Structures are given as structure tokens and as C-alpha cells.
Amino acid sequence: MLLSELAALLGLTISGKDTEITGVNTLENAGSCELSFLANSKYEAQLATTKAAAVVLNAKYADQVESAILSENPYMDLAKAMHVFSKPQGCVEGIHELAFIHPEAEVDETVTVYPFAFVGKGAKIGPNSKIFAGVYVGEDCEIGAGCCLYPNCSIMAGIVLGSGVIIQPGAVIGGDGFGYAQVSGKHMKIPQIGTVKIGDHVEIGSNTTIDRAALDVTKIGSGTKIDNLVQIAHNVVTGDDCLIISQSGIAGSTKLGNNVILAAQAGLVDNIKIGDGAIIGAQSGVTNDVPAGFVGAGSPLLEKGRYLRSSISIKKLPDMGRKFSALEKRIVALEAELAKGK
């Protein structure tokens, strides 16, 4: 594909000569037919050494390369370019004879179902969805149009997925929430009879688990992206366009607003509310409600400025301890001298 053709697909213009583009790579590793990008000025020096055929960059850097696609947001536009060159997974079309489709399931004629997938009674699968090998779709599930369920993910009975949902391998949607009552020192299971509803264009990472509600619904808002190895408990509700990063855990009945970001290994207790646009740093422990727009980190959670000051103080603690110990010895010596004076 010519650079000019790619730029036209992206709605952008080029600078310099037109050239053939066959793929995408970093400034350091790009070959003579590959497109690269400059999204961070600290890598500007690599423009002089890159072998890339062309670079997606801001116009102010255009004179440093032979060919460029001019962009106000190079990182976003590179992502769009990558869609052009990415190869879709899979090689099967239609419903494979080794898939099990219950006679009372409704599967659109445009759906692809791979060998050894299971689609249960009463399930509905919308147009142009793909169900890869080993996927389990339970009874009465509703899978929207254009969904992609990668190998060995499990969609338990009665779960609803919107349109354009991507579920990566090994994820479990609608497993039982962790609910037990103590009876005479034993743990009696509380049936989890609610469901999970996933909005449109949600992506759920590998080995992530989203538990069904105890009675009502666990809900993931449209546009939300969930990384690998995330645990979302029963009755959790997220707003739209949230980002939930790897190994985060959200306890039961907690609610997230729109555009919330949870960095890796953030832990949220049950029954709290996180306001719109809040950003929670990595390994944070959140035990109380968080207002909209809050940015913070730490365990317990602190506002960003206080957290940074605390982090600096923590690094000084060993030296401070030695100084306090020396001061204590001096005070004891002074008190002894004063006592002698009496």
C-alpha cells in the first residue's frame, strides 16, 4: 500500500515522497518498507537513525524525515494504521461440524463457530460474531453482533453481551459470586441467581473473571477495556469507557463512574463508589468513596500530591531512624549530666 493511500484511509496528509508501506514497527526496529511513529519528544533523536520508510508525527518534526504522515495525535493514528495491517485470527468460516449448537439456539447465518465450541439451549448469537474453539456459551445467553469470543473463554448461562465485544482466551463471564453464610462455624453457599450484562465495544482480557450478581446484575459499561487477570465481583457496576488494568480486584457491589482508570493491582473494597474520571494508581488500596476527578495512589489511598510527598519521606526513614536514635542517646546523656548537677 502506498503511503498516500494509507494517509487517505486515515483522513490525513503526507509530507515528502510517496512510498510503499507493508507494515508497522518502532523507530528503532522499522525496516525500509515499514511505517513508524513519534509520539514522545524524548525519542526525537531516533528520527536521524531510523530506517523506517515513513513516520507518523507532528508537522513540526516533518523536516527531519524523508516521508511522513502528519498527525496531531500520532499514537492514535498509528493505532488506526495498525488495524489496516493486522491479520485477523482464525481460518474457519461458518459453523464447523464438530461444534455443538443446541437445536433451540438461535445462531445467525453469518456467525462462525469453531470445532469443539458449545452453544447451549436458548442462546442467541448475533450477526458476524466469531466463536473460537473450546468456547462455552451457556443456556439463554445473548451475544450481540460482531462479537469475538477467543478460545476457551466461558460465558455462563443467562449472560448478555452487547455488540462488538471481544473476550480474550480463558476469561470467565458469569461464574458464581463469592457468597457464603456462616452456619455453626461452617460456610453455606448462597446461590448466585443474578446475571452479567456487558455493554457495547467492551474488551475483556485473558483469564479475567466477572462474577454474576447474587440477585440483580453485574454490569460493565460500554467502551470499557479490561486487562488480563482482573477480578470483578458480584453486583459491581462500571460506567462507560473505564480502563481496568491487570491484576486489579473490585469487591462486591462497588460502583465505578464513567472514564475511571484503575492501574495494575489496584484493590477496591466492597460497597464503595468511585466518581467519574477518577484515576487510581498501581497497587493502591481503596477503602472509601472516591470523588469525581480524583487522582491518587497508595495503600491507604492518598491524593497524588500527598502520596508523592509520603513516598519521598518513606525513602528517608532509615536515615531518620538513625538520627532519632542518636538524638535519644544525646538526650539520655544530657539528662544524666543535669541530674549530676542537682
C-alpha positions in Angstrom: 0.0 0.0 0.0 1.3 3.5 -0.9 1.8 6.0 1.9 -0.7 8.3 0.2 -3.3 5.6 0.2 -2.8 4.9 3.8 -3.0 8.6 4.7 -6.2 8.9 2.8 -7.7 6.0 4.8 -6.8 7.8 8.0 -8.0 11.2 6.7 -4.5 12.7 6.9 -2.0 14.2 4.6 1.6 13.2 3.8 4.9 15.2 3.7 7.8 14.3 1.4 7.8 11.5 -1.2 5.2 8.8 -1.6 6.5 5.3 -0.8 5.3 1.7 -0.4 4.3 0.6 3.2 4.0 -3.0 4.1 3.8 -2.9 7.9 4.3 -1.0 11.2 7.2 -1.0 13.6 9.1 1.1 16.1 11.6 3.8 15.1 14.5 1.6 16.3 13.4 -1.6 14.5 11.4 -0.4 11.5 12.6 -1.7 8.1 12.8 0.2 4.8 9.1 -0.6 3.9 7.6 -0.1 7.4 5.8 2.8 9.0 6.8 4.1 12.4 5.7 6.9 14.7 6.9 9.7 17.0 4.5 10.3 19.9 7.1 11.3 22.6 9.6 14.0 22.0 12.3 12.1 24.0 12.7 9.8 21.0 13.2 12.6 18.6 16.9 11.7 18.1 15.9 8.4 16.6 14.4 10.2 13.6 18.0 10.7 12.4 18.8 7.0 12.5 15.6 5.2 11.8 15.3 3.1 8.6 11.5 3.5 8.5 10.0 4.3 5.1 7.8 6.9 6.8 6.9 8.2 10.2 3.6 9.3 11.7 4.4 12.6 13.5 3.5 16.1 14.3 4.2 18.6 11.5 6.9 20.4 13.4 9.2 17.3 13.0 8.4 16.7 9.3 11.7 18.2 8.0 13.7 15.5 9.9 12.4 12.6 7.7 12.0 11.9 4.0 8.4 10.8 4.3 5.8 11.4 6.9 2.1 11.2 7.7 1.2 14.5 9.5 -0.9 14.0 12.6 -2.0 15.9 15.7 -2.2 12.6 17.6 0.5 10.3 16.2 -0.1 7.5 18.7 -3.9 7.3 18.0 -3.3 7.5 14.2 -0.7 4.8 14.3 -3.2 2.6 16.1 -5.6 3.2 13.2 -2.9 2.3 10.8 -2.2 -0.9 12.6 -5.7 -2.0 12.1 -5.1 -1.8 8.3 -2.1 -4.2 8.5 -3.3 -6.5 11.3 -4.2 -10.0 10.2 -7.4 -11.4 11.7 -7.1 -14.5 13.8 -8.6 -17.8 12.5 -9.2 -19.7 9.4 -12.7 -21.2 9.7 -15.8 -19.8 8.1 -19.4 -20.9 9.0 -20.3 -23.4 11.6 -17.9 -26.3 11.9 -19.4 -29.8 12.0 -17.5 -30.5 15.3 -19.2 -27.6 17.1 -22.2 -28.3 19.3 -25.1 -26.0 18.6 -28.3 -26.8 20.6 -31.3 -27.2 18.3 -33.1 -24.5 20.3 -30.3 -22.0 20.0 -30.6 -19.1 17.5 -27.3 -18.5 15.6 -27.3 -16.0 12.8 -26.2 -17.5 9.4 -23.2 -15.2 9.3 -21.7 -16.5 12.5 -18.5 -18.5 12.6 -18.3 -21.3 15.2 -15.1 -23.3 15.5 -14.7 -27.0 16.4 -15.4 -28.1 20.0 -17.3 -24.9 20.8 -20.6 -25.3 22.8 -23.7 -23.2 22.4 -26.4 -24.1 24.8 -30.2 -24.2 24.7 -31.9 -20.8 24.1 -28.7 -19.0 23.4 -28.8 -16.2 20.8 -25.7 -15.2 18.7 -25.9 -12.1 16.5 -24.6 -11.4 13.0 -20.9 -11.7 12.2 -19.8 -12.9 15.6 -16.9 -15.5 15.9 -16.9 -18.3 18.5 -13.5 -19.9 18.6 -12.6 -23.5 19.7 -13.3 -24.5 23.2 -15.7 -21.6 23.9 -18.7 -22.4 26.2 -21.8 -20.3 25.7 -24.4 -21.3 28.3 -28.2 -21.5 28.1 -30.2 -18.4 27.3 -27.1 -16.2 26.7 -27.4 -13.3 24.3 -24.3 -12.5 22.2 -24.6 -9.3 20.1 -23.5 -8.6 16.6 -19.8 -8.6 15.7 -18.6 -10.2 19.0 -15.4 -12.2 19.1 -15.0 -15.0 21.7 -11.5 -16.3 21.7 -10.5 -19.9 22.6 -11.6 -21.4 25.9 -13.5 -18.5 27.3 -16.7 -19.3 29.2 -19.9 -17.4 29.0 -22.1 -18.9 31.7 -25.9 -19.2 31.4 -28.1 -16.1 31.1 -25.3 -13.6 30.3 -25.8 -10.7 27.9 -23.1 -9.3 25.7 -23.6 -6.2 23.6 -22.3 -5.6 20.1 -18.6 -5.7 19.2 -17.5 -7.3 22.5 -14.1 -9.0 22.5 -13.3 -11.7 25.1 -9.8 -13.0 25.2 -8.8 -16.6 25.9 -9.6 -18.1 29.3 -11.9 -15.4 30.6 -14.9 -16.4 32.6 -18.1 -14.3 32.5 -20.9 -15.1 34.9 -19.2 -17.6 37.3 -20.7 -17.6 40.7 -20.0 -14.7 43.0 -18.2 -15.4 46.3 -21.2 -15.6 48.6 -21.3 -17.7 51.8 -23.2 -17.6 55.1 -21.7 -19.0 58.3 -23.8 -21.6 60.0 -22.5 -23.3 63.1 -18.9 -22.5 62.0 -19.4 -23.9 58.5 -19.7 -22.0 55.3 -23.0 -22.4 53.5 -23.1 -21.4 49.8 -25.6 -18.6 48.9 -26.9 -19.2 45.4 -25.9 -16.5 42.9 -29.0 -16.2 40.7 -28.4 -12.8 39.1 -26.7 -12.1 35.7 -23.9 -10.1 34.0 -24.6 -7.5 31.3 -21.7 -6.3 29.1 -22.1 -3.1 27.1 -21.1 -2.5 23.5 -17.4 -2.5 22.4 -16.1 -3.8 25.7 -12.9 -5.8 25.6 -12.1 -8.4 28.4 -8.6 -9.7 28.8 -7.3 -13.3 29.2 -8.2 -15.1 32.4 -10.2 -12.2 33.7 -13.3 -13.2 35.8 -16.5 -11.2 36.1 -18.9 -12.8 38.6 -22.7 -12.9 38.2 -24.8 -10.9 40.6 -26.2 -12.5 43.7 -29.8 -11.3 42.8 -29.6 -8.5 40.3 -26.9 -7.7 37.7 -23.2 -7.2 37.4 -22.8 -4.5 34.7 -19.8 -3.4 32.6 -20.4 -0.1 30.8 -19.9 0.3 27.0 -16.4 1.1 25.8 -14.8 -0.2 28.9 -11.5 -2.1 28.4 -10.4 -4.7 31.0 -6.9 -6.1 31.1 -5.8 -9.7 31.8 -6.1 -11.3 35.2 -8.7 -8.9 36.6 -11.3 -10.0 39.2 -14.7 -8.2 39.2 -17.0 -9.5 41.9 -20.8 -9.9 42.1 -23.0 -6.8 41.7 -20.2 -4.5 40.6 -21.3 -1.8 38.2 -18.8 0.2 36.0 -19.6 3.2 33.9 -18.7 3.7 30.3 -15.1 3.9 28.9 -13.3 2.7 32.1 -9.8 1.2 32.0 -9.2 -1.6 34.4 -5.6 -2.8 34.3 -4.0 -6.2 35.1 -4.5 -7.9 38.5 -6.9 -5.3 39.8 -9.6 -6.5 42.1 -13.0 -5.0 42.7 -15.1 -6.3 45.6 -18.8 -6.8 45.5 -21.4 -4.1 44.9 -18.8 -1.4 44.3 -19.7 1.2 41.6 -17.4 3.0 39.1 -18.4 6.1 37.3 -17.5 6.8 33.6 -13.9 7.0 32.5 -12.4 5.7 35.7 -8.9 4.3 35.4 -7.6 1.6 37.8 -3.9 0.9 37.4 -2.3 -2.5 37.9 -3.1 -4.3 41.1 -5.4 -1.7 42.5 -7.7 -3.2 45.1 -11.2 -1.9 45.9 -13.3 -3.0 48.9 -17.0 -3.7 48.6 -19.8 -1.2 48.5 -17.9 2.0 47.7 -18.4 4.5 44.9 -15.6 5.8 42.5 -16.6 9.1 40.8 -16.3 9.9 37.1 -12.8 10.4 35.7 -11.0 9.2 38.9 -7.5 7.7 38.4 -6.3 5.1 41.0 -2.6 4.4 40.9 -0.9 1.0 40.8 -1.1 -1.2 43.9 -3.5 1.2 45.6 -5.8 0.1 48.4 -9.2 1.8 48.2 -11.4 1.6 51.3 -13.7 4.6 51.0 -15.7 6.5 48.3 -13.6 8.5 45.8 -14.8 11.8 44.4 -15.0 12.5 40.7 -11.8 13.7 39.1 -9.7 12.4 42.0 -6.1 11.3 41.1 -4.2 9.3 43.8 -2.3 6.2 44.8 -1.1 4.3 47.8 -2.5 2.0 50.4 -4.4 3.5 52.1 -5.3 5.7 49.1 -3.9 9.3 49.2 -4.3 12.2 46.9 -1.5 12.3 44.3 0.4 15.2 45.9 0.3 13.7 49.4 1.2 10.3 48.0 4.3 11.7 46.3 5.4 13.6 49.5 4.8 10.5 51.5 6.9 8.4 49.1 9.8 10.8 49.5 9.5 10.7 53.3 9.5 6.8 53.2 12.8 6.8 51.4 14.3 9.0 54.2 13.0 6.8 57.1 16.2 4.7 57.5 18.3 7.9 57.9 15.7 9.5 60.1 15.7 6.4 62.3 19.4 6.6 62.8 19.2 10.4 63.6 16.4 9.8 66.1 18.4 7.0 67.8 21.4 9.4 68.0 19.2 12.2 69.4 17.8 9.8 72.0 21.3 8.9 73.2 22.2 12.5 73.4 19.1 13.4 75.4 19.8 10.5 77.9 23.4 11.8 78.3 22.2 15.3 78.8 19.6 14.2 81.4 22.3 12.3 83.2 24.6 15.4 83.3 21.7 17.5 84.5 20.9 15.0 87.3 24.5 15.2 88.4 24.2 19.0 88.7 21.4 18.6 91.2 
